[in-house]
Amino acid sequence: MRLRLIALFAALILVLSACAISVSRTNGDGASELQGREVTLEQSTDPVESSSVAEVVDKALPSVVNVKVVGLGESFGGDEARAQGSGVIIDDSGYIVTNNHVIEGAADVEVVFTDKSLDDRRVTGRVIGTDPAKDLAVILVDVDGLKSIQLGSEDSLRLGDDVIALGFPLGLGGATVTAGIVSAKERDISVGGTAGVGQEQLEGVLQTDAAINPGNSGGALVDSAGRLVGINTAAAAASTAENVGFAISIDTALPIIKEIIENPAEKRAWLGVNIADPTDPRVEEDFGGVVDGTKGAGLVEVFPDGPADQAGVDAGEIIVAINDEDISSPEDLTDVLADFDPGDEVTLTLVGPDGEREVTLELEERPVTLGG
């Protein structure tokens, strides 16, 4: 009975103002000639006008892209594609939003467009900035004729409203469409990442029963008017639940997108480690046994020649404090590091197989490309 809501929406009257974000472009290294032009990201909170799934797909799909990361060195599988996901064009002049965990560690990515009207449907895009804690990233491409998606709002959604997920799951070679409903709003979830991202806490996400599979990450969750209401980001493990997927609300994402566009490639302090919960099997394997109740940020990997590696930090150790400030989770480590700048000297308190120790090191600027 999906998308048969004409009578309901005709009776529903909402008096809500649209929210607009206007920002000016900045021109970083390698940017195309876009400086000085203005980007306006305008949300619509009007009631949804129901249409068929096929009509919604025709409207929204040209704004959904396939994002591929390749050639990041031995740590990420040599020249093999390390990651593949989805993205959404949010501005006609080239801004694309995706998940941070899709492009983590990449400077450039390959973007494949679904819009058949474009002359070049496969281009290189530049990652201009990320927010790992919120699992969002922005890519910039220099392509004419792009069709940006219309932005909706979580405020226009009710539990049970129809939504459609668009993306490139499972490496099937093309876009996939799944349909469902808004199952819940304002969920708080913990998600695991890869390539330097441990578990992150995402707050206020949308829950849907529209199928979301690996590769859907960064793709569009749209309402029945084809408006972007969420960025698909995670699905509950098949062993624990069925038909439970999550998307970052566009209302949560827009301020972060604005910040990334206004401050591209912001310099961030880098420790040079891949983190996870201390109970993660990869941490326990290097630790040499079961981690018995220790809280902190477990080290899954220490990147060669990074600050931690140069200071003699080992995979399997657990960071429990920085400069005497307690670290009780991977999220704590991410939050604390955000307060430091490249070049700052910090003292780590570590717990490892041989007990507790302290190591002093100098944080570096996070490299745009890790591992090669």
Beta strands, then each sheet from edge to edge (+ up, - down):
strand 1: 20-24
strand 2: 38-42
strand 3: 64-70
strand 4: 81-89
strand 5: 95-98
strand 6: 108-113
strand 7: 122-131
strand 8: 136-140
strand 9: 162-167
strand 10: 176-191
strand 11: 200-208
strand 12: 220-223
strand 13: 228-235
strand 14: 245-249
strand 15: 269-270
strand 16: 273-276
strand 17: 297-302
strand 18: 318-322
strand 19: 325-326
strand 20: 345-352
strand 21: 355-362
strand 22: 364-365
sheet 1: 1+ 2-
sheet 2: 3+ 4- 5+ 8- 7+ 6- 3+
sheet 3: 9+ 10- 11+ 14- 13+ 12- 9+
sheet 4: 15+ 22-
sheet 5: 16+ 17- 18+ 19-
sheet 6: 16+ 17- 18+ 20- 21+
end
